[in-house]
């Protein structure tokens, strides 16, 4: 690594991004996956539990004077609204103060809010802490996806990001099965079981918090913000661990980048980046998030209500059905994830969105014809969500890798908030109204809206998706602080030791 003084700060020429990208998969990378990725399990647990306990919470004796429509409508919308606000608030801080500091803070916020949801004594309290739980989760989306993409090698980034985001559905399976036990009044009283489900979420968050302490700050972020010495120490430590595990020296990195270090990026620069420099990519990100947000935040929030209203499935049994579609959801990113790194982003993103939309149109038609039972509706949803889940996960992958590093967390936050506000706040409210009528045509309309938005997003991706597979983040989107190529020829001087395979440190 080399440095030279500049009027606006220090100029650093480094191969640290290339050193991170050329690493083989190792136990250290599994540590990152476990420490950061497991939070989506909590999100899946939260969303699923609320959907499945809606009928029980609305019954007399639950401890809350609330209706099923308020839970799947207003409470769901408040959770998503909190996530949108949290994403924007924490996303800006993540880009400014670092990935690690913020992914620790946001998890603490989630932990406290979900624990306080468990002790709800009135409707307003339940609504308030659903909002604050979402506020913490929204910050997690920005901080975690930024850190994951900046720490995972380019060759594995697509599949890892998809599987981690898809792990939401492991939480959904757990939430579904947990709700079966929690809603069993032979085991827990009506006003106790649902509280324990939220309390368990807080306990799991505490465990993740303890594991997450060992995840380092992103060396890429440290470089931008003038902390290249720390970045060098972290990457050197990772290389030593990987070499010790593999028993052979690492390949030499193939590229360098010159950075004009600075402490922050203005909102004006962020806006120019999104709406002027990368307009087409912004259209892509917005389209992907609109489609997946409506499908998931609107329709799946009310799946339990559909089963009970149209198919007379007992409240305590809805968890079994949801567990089945949750498994289908997780299998999508798990089995298709590698193809996003091999076949490519454009084909896979557009393909998963289009297929899920077409299959959902088919499901809506069968539902309208009265051809479905609770079991066959669940099977149809499994097929739809197998592809939709991979597509939805790729939306987060897309916006986290196609914009410059200085705006990464804010870009994730912006598109998540904008897309989710359109599909995830209005969606649950609209869908709760449609399903509460008990009319088949109204529910069919909701299915068709979700399907149409997924197909539209797939068509946008077919033309605008970026071929980012196996490419360095710095190659996909040049950092705003990257210097002109002539900067690399600046006067060089010694800054410290270097690893075998890394470029010599000079000044």
Residue, then its C-alpha position, 0 to 999 in steps of 0.5 A: x500500500x502506498x500513500x501520498x499527501x494531497x490537498x484534500x486528504x491522503x491519497x492511497x494506492x492499495x490492492x486490498x480489494x483485490x486481496x479480499x476478492x482472490x481469497x478461497x472460501x474458508x472457515x473465516x468466511x463461514x464466521x462472517x455468514x453466521x455472524x451477519x447472515x443469521x439476523x434474517x432468521x429473526x426477521x423471518x421469525x417476526x413476520x411469520x409469527x405475527x401473521x400466524x398469531x393474528x387470529x389468536x390475538x384477536x380472540x377474547x382473552x388474548x390480553x389485547x383488544x385488537x382485531x385480526x385485520x389490525x394485526x395483518x393490516x395496520x400492525x404489519x404496515x407499521x412494522x414495514x414503515x419502521x423498517x423503511x424509516x430505519x433503513x434510511x436513518x441507519x443507512x446514512x450512518x452506516x456509510x458515515x460511521x462504519x458497518x460494524x458499529x451500526x450492525x451492532x447498534x441496530x441489532x440492540x434496537x431490534x432486541x429491545x423492541x421485540x422484547x418490549x412487544x412481548x409485554x404489550x398491555x394495550x393496542x397502542x403499545x403493540x403498534x409502537x413496538x412493532x414500528x420500533x422492531x421494524x426500525x431496527x431491522x431496517x437498519x440491519x438490511x443496510x449495514x449487513x448487506x454492505x458488510x457482506x458484499x465487501x467481505x465476501x470474495x467476488x466469485x462467491x458474492x452472488x450465491x452467498x448474498x442470496x442464501x443469506x437473504x433467503x435465510x429469512x425463510x428459515x426463520x419463517x419455518x421456525x416461526x410457523x412451527x413455534x406458532x403451532x406450539x404457542x397457539x396450543x391452549x392446552x400448553x399455554x394460556x391465550x395471553x401467554x403463548x404469543x408473548x413467548x414467541x416474541x421473547x424468543x426472538x429477543x433471546x436469539x438476537x442476544x446470541x447473535x450479538x455475542x457472535x457478531x462481536x468477532x466480525x471485523x469492520x469492512x477493510x474497504x470502508x476503512x480505506x475510504x475513511x483514512x484508516x488504511x493501517x487498520x484495513x491492512x492489519x485486518x486483511x493481513x490477519x485474514x490472509x494468515x488464517x486462510x493460508x494456515x487453513x489451506x496449507x499453501x500460499x495465496x495467489x498474488x492479487x491482480x490489481x490496485x486502486x488509488x483512493x483519495x481518502x475522505x470522511x464523508x459524502x454529501x447528500x448532494x453527491x449521493x443524489x447525483x450518483x443515483x439519479x444522474x450518473x446511474x439513472x438506469x441502475x436506479x430504475x432497475x433497483x426501484x423496479x426489483x424492490x417494488x415487485x418483491x416488496x408487494x408480493x412478500x409484505x402484502x400477500x404473505x402477511x395475510x396467508x394465514x388469514x386466507x387459509x382460515x377464511x376460505x378453507x376453514x383451516x383451524x387457527x392453530x394449524x396455519x403454521x404447518x402450511x406456512x412452514x411448507x411454503x417457507x421451506x420452498x422459499x429457502x430452497x429457491x436461493x439455496x439451489x439457484x444461488x450458484x447460477x447467479x455467479x455462473x449463468x449470470x445476473x441478467x438471465x437469473x434475475x429476470x428469469x426468477x421474477x418472470x417465472x414467479x409472476x407467471x406462476x402467480x397469475x396461474x395460481x390466481x386463475x385456479x383460485x378464482x375457479x375454485x379448483x384449489x384446496x388448502x393443500x393445493x394452494x400451498x403447493x402453488x405458493x411453494x412453486x411461486x415462491x421458489x423463484x420469487x425468493x431467489x428474485x427478491x434476494x437478488x434485489x438486495x444483492x443488486x443494489x448493494x453491488x451496482x453503486x459506488x462503495x461510498x453510497x452502498x448502505x444508503x443505496x440499499x436503504x433508499x431502494x428498500x425504503x422506496x420500494x417497500x413503502x410502495x408495496x409493503x406499507x400500502x400493500x398490507x393495508x390494501x390486502x387486509x381490506x381485500x381478504x377481509x371481504x371474504x370475496x374470492x374476486x377480491x383476493x384474486x385481484x390482490x394475487x394479480x397485482x402482485x403477479x403483474x408487478x413481478x412480471x414488470x420487474x422481470x422485464x426491466x431486469x431483462x434490459x437493465x440488469x448489470x452483469x456483475x457476476x464474479x467482478x470486483x465491486x470497484x470494477x462494477x461501480x468505480x468509487x467516488x473517491x477513486x483517483x485518476x489513473x495518474x494518481x498511482x504514480x504519486x511519490x511513494x514512501x514506506x507505510x508498513x509491512x506487506x504479506x506475501x502476494x501483496x504489493x510492496x509498501x512504498x511511498 
